Amino acid sequence: MLLLSMLAMTSTRMTQLLTAFAVQSLFLTILAFVVADYTGHSELFIMGGITFAVKVIGIPLVLRRTVARLHTGKEVGSSLGIPGCLLMSAMLIIVAYLVTEPLVVTVETVTRNCLAMSMSVILIGLFMMVTHKKAMTGVVGLLMMENGLFLGVMSVSYGMPLVVELGIFFDVLMIVVILGLFALRISKAFDSIDVSVLRRLKE
Amino acid sequence: MMDVEIILLIPLAAALLSAVSPSRVAAALSMVGSAAVLIASLPVCITAFDGAVTAYGIWYVDGLSSLFILITGIVGLMSALYSYGYLKRDEEEGEVGSKDVRQYHVVFNLFVASMLLVFVLKSVGAMWIAIELTTLVSAFLVGFYRRDKALEATWKYLMICSVGITLGLFGITLVYASSSDVMEGASGALDWSVLFEAAESLDPMLIKMAFIFIIIGFGTKMGLVPMHTWLPDAHSQSPTPISAMLSAALLNCALYAILRFQMITEISAPGFASALMIGFGLLSLAVAGAFILISKDIKRMLAYSSIEHMGIIAIGFGIGTPLAVFGALFHIIAHSLTKPLVFFAAGNVIQGYGTQEMNEVRGLRKTMPMTSLMLGAGTLAIVGLPPFSVFIGEITILGGAVDAGMYHVALLTAVFIILVFAGFTRNIFSMMHGEPKGEVKEPKGMLRALPMVMLLLMTVLFGLFMPESVKDVLWSIAEWFTGAI
């Protein structure tokens, strides 16, 4: 998971980024199945299934379409080079491990390490949103944060109640669709999908 | 037992009907729907105010949620009334088409429904979903004018609030981790009442960590500095009735979520959540005060004023004595009644002069006597002069701070309030005098004036003579809240 986050961070092309996201989601699915098998929480099977359907297939498909309709070129427009991104990611991982250390002691599960990893994935997702200029990479960053979150949910509590999970999935799907919609409107209005043009509103 | 479902079904039905009716009818549906919501929520809320909790199925309504439900109902009704005239004028000027107006009313009703949903859910996980829904639905209202600036505001709004709320969900996850530890995976580990009862046995370390994520996450949506950056953009770019809704109702949703978790955190790790609330509150107050001084755009200034008031409210809850919490609860009501008034008056000015820049508006007293009166009264009310209700809220919170021995908090709050007072009055009252450039026509109409007059009456009424029953209800909520702290 973490490796894929880093891979996504260093991706220079949009398709590569989306693939990284899809594979990361695939890992999340596999993890859900493994944990479900190990602990006997049958709800996690359902959750894994939905993750697969929504995040491995559904969302990347929607995003690919949107990117194709945007005609914005393939580069992701990172403001840091690959080495810089890697360095920052490494630092964020260290921070995540430090922060979660006192917590990890209190949580007794099969996947202790996962909390720190989930935090790392969240932080890297956030970092990606900050450094990358294209609007769609922001969306992927947000989704990766969500992936990290689900990793955390699984590791600390074997998944939330099913209704809540379903609701969250629905919300995630809605965010992607709505953001895609607004990205289209923005590209029409600004002739660009580079979020650095969104600078007009200030005092 | 269908009480809660009815409250939610009315706006949903109104949204559905609006989708298939002409725009004039849709506007009427919004008004009737909002009024019906208010009436339908009364029985549940009165029961809750008497101390009886309505809880069945996935619903849970107590005194605190009832207070927010009623506020949302009132703000919704006022905005629905004002929307009619405002959008009609937009339509006449060719800014939007009648199809847009219909779409506006559909989303408007959905927005009201999603906000009400936040307050009636039992599970905090489901509450999170509802809060995210409010963002998604209202995004269409913020981006209603498809101008580039409005789109920019919408994009920022969606992105910043989604990230914030994701962090909030991480906090909820941590709470759930500790509660399901205690309850050994029993169902209902996310239910608010269960969490509240089990709060003492929750792991304090985990809960502290969770609250940090929750106050950052939901604080983003509530407009606490430094996570507030979406707020002035979204408030200034959306249609004015929506600005009022965002400010007076939407921010309350996130506030409500934070309050619930504050209570749990205070039981588990006393003093921690309160200190954070006061810290964020003071910071918000300071930054908002500074920005109000230099604001040029009237709606941006009002947005910063919302941040300021959310800061004051956070401070009130942070102090945590019954008196301060009473003040904060009262301040929520006062702010939600006064802010729409100022926004509506500002909306008239914006449509009359065709600009949001305060420098370009002069001679308001001559060109728009009625609006000028309302704007003046609203300004005095929102900056906290007596006899308006905001004054009572602020003075009670200050009294609570002094009472609790937090003199530095009281002093800082007072200084910032005075700062805001200076900035606000200077900016607003300079618009009233001078000579107007060119012809200006005051937007008129019963449905424009009515909500303003009603809001003004309510805010004065609450400031001068608060009914005993309201006072009792607020006190009982405050005592219950602080009993937890």
Interface residues (C-beta under 8 A of the other chain):
Chain A: P102 L103 T106 V107 E108 I122 L126 M129 A135 G138 L142 M145 E146 L149 G152 V153 V156 S157 Y158 M160 P161 V163 V164 G167 I168 F170 D171 M174 I175 I178 L179 F182 A183 R185 I186 A189 F190 V195 L198 R200 L201 E203
Chain B: I58 S123 G125 A126 W128 I129 E132 L133 L136 A139 G143 R146 R147 D148 K149 L151 E152 A153 T154 W155 K156 L158 M159 S162 V163 T166 L167 L169 F170 T173 L174 Y176 A177 S178 S180 D181 G185 S187 A189 L190 D203 M205 L206 M209 P232 D233 S236 Q237 F291 I294 S295 K296 R300
